[in-house]
Amino acid sequence: MQREVTLYQRSEAETLLKEFTLAQMTRHYWGEFAGSLQDLGLSSGPQFQATVDRDPLRTRLWLKPHLGTEAYLAEVERSGGRLRMHHCRGDRKGAGQAAAGHCPDGWQGIQLD
């Protein structure tokens, strides 16, 4: 049962990470990164606690499910006139703690198609 919950949450989180990344890239093209999911027309739903951090160079979405041990990160960063993105998954204890452009210690980078 726990495995099924984790797989479902992972699928939902990865969909939201991808939508966030694409929306922030579009938003940046038109001026600056958005400061919230609502500004992007997105919602984390009731299963996640979502936090958006931003500054002029980058924006991050941290997702922590209310159940389970995994947490997630999406980051879009302006670097040398280009936008770069990366996504991570790992233990929820590491959420909110990462150097710019990197996954938190012990987390793994994930590819979203």
C-alpha positions as CSV (number, residue, x, y, z in Angstrom):
1,M,0.0,0.0,0.0
2,Q,2.8,2.5,0.9
3,R,4.6,1.7,-2.3
4,E,1.5,2.5,-4.3
5,V,1.0,5.8,-2.5
6,T,4.7,6.7,-3.1
7,L,4.4,5.9,-6.8
8,Y,1.2,7.9,-7.2
9,Q,2.7,10.9,-5.3
10,R,5.9,10.7,-7.4
11,S,3.9,10.7,-10.6
12,E,1.8,13.7,-9.4
13,A,4.9,15.6,-8.2
14,E,6.8,15.0,-11.4
15,T,3.9,16.3,-13.4
16,L,3.8,19.5,-11.3
17,L,7.6,20.0,-11.4
18,K,7.5,19.8,-15.2
19,E,4.5,22.2,-15.4
20,F,6.2,24.6,-13.0
21,T,9.5,24.6,-15.0
22,L,7.8,25.3,-18.3
23,A,5.6,28.0,-16.9
24,Q,8.5,29.7,-15.2
25,M,10.5,29.6,-18.4
26,T,7.6,31.3,-20.2
27,R,7.1,33.8,-17.5
28,H,10.8,34.7,-17.4
29,Y,10.7,35.3,-21.2
30,W,8.0,37.9,-20.6
31,G,9.8,39.7,-17.7
32,E,10.5,37.8,-14.5
33,F,9.9,34.6,-12.6
34,A,6.5,34.3,-10.9
35,G,6.4,34.3,-7.1
36,S,3.8,31.6,-6.6
37,L,2.0,28.7,-8.1
38,Q,-1.2,30.7,-8.4
39,D,0.6,33.3,-10.5
40,L,1.4,30.5,-12.9
41,G,-2.1,29.1,-12.9
42,L,-1.0,26.0,-11.1
43,S,-2.0,24.2,-7.9
44,S,-0.2,21.7,-5.8
45,G,-3.5,20.1,-4.6
46,P,-4.2,18.9,-1.1
47,Q,-1.5,16.1,-1.2
48,F,1.5,18.5,-1.2
49,Q,3.0,21.4,0.8
50,A,4.5,23.6,-1.9
51,T,6.9,26.4,-1.4
52,V,8.2,28.7,-4.2
53,D,11.4,30.7,-3.7
54,R,12.7,33.2,-6.2
55,D,15.3,35.8,-6.8
56,P,16.3,37.6,-10.0
57,L,18.5,34.7,-11.2
58,R,16.5,31.6,-10.2
59,T,13.3,30.2,-8.9
60,R,12.6,27.0,-7.1
61,L,9.6,24.8,-6.3
62,W,9.9,22.6,-3.2
63,L,7.2,19.9,-2.8
64,K,6.7,17.9,0.4
65,P,3.9,15.3,0.3
66,H,1.9,15.2,3.5
67,L,2.4,11.4,3.5
68,G,5.6,9.5,2.7
69,T,9.3,10.2,2.9
70,E,10.1,11.7,-0.5
71,A,10.3,15.4,-1.4
72,Y,10.9,17.1,-4.7
73,L,12.7,20.2,-6.2
74,A,12.4,22.0,-9.5
75,E,14.8,24.8,-10.3
76,V,15.0,27.2,-13.2
77,E,18.1,29.4,-13.3
78,R,19.3,32.1,-15.6
79,S,22.9,31.5,-16.5
80,G,24.9,33.3,-19.2
81,G,21.7,34.6,-21.0
82,R,20.2,31.1,-21.1
83,L,17.7,29.3,-18.8
84,R,18.7,26.0,-17.2
85,M,16.5,23.7,-15.3
86,H,17.0,20.7,-13.1
87,H,14.7,18.4,-11.0
88,C,15.5,16.4,-7.9
89,R,14.0,13.8,-5.6
90,G,15.1,12.7,-2.1
91,D,14.5,12.4,1.6
92,R,12.1,15.1,2.8
93,K,14.6,16.0,5.6
94,G,16.8,17.7,2.9
95,A,14.0,19.8,1.5
96,G,14.8,23.5,1.4
97,Q,18.6,22.9,1.6
98,A,20.5,23.1,-1.6
99,A,23.1,25.2,-3.2
100,A,22.1,27.0,-6.4
101,G,22.1,24.7,-9.4
102,H,22.5,21.5,-7.3
103,C,20.3,18.9,-5.6
104,P,20.4,18.7,-1.8
105,D,23.0,16.3,-0.4
106,G,21.8,12.7,-0.8
107,W,19.1,13.6,-3.4
108,Q,19.2,12.4,-7.0
109,G,18.7,14.3,-10.1
110,I,15.7,13.2,-12.2
111,Q,14.9,13.5,-15.9
112,L,11.4,14.6,-16.7
113,D,10.1,13.9,-20.3
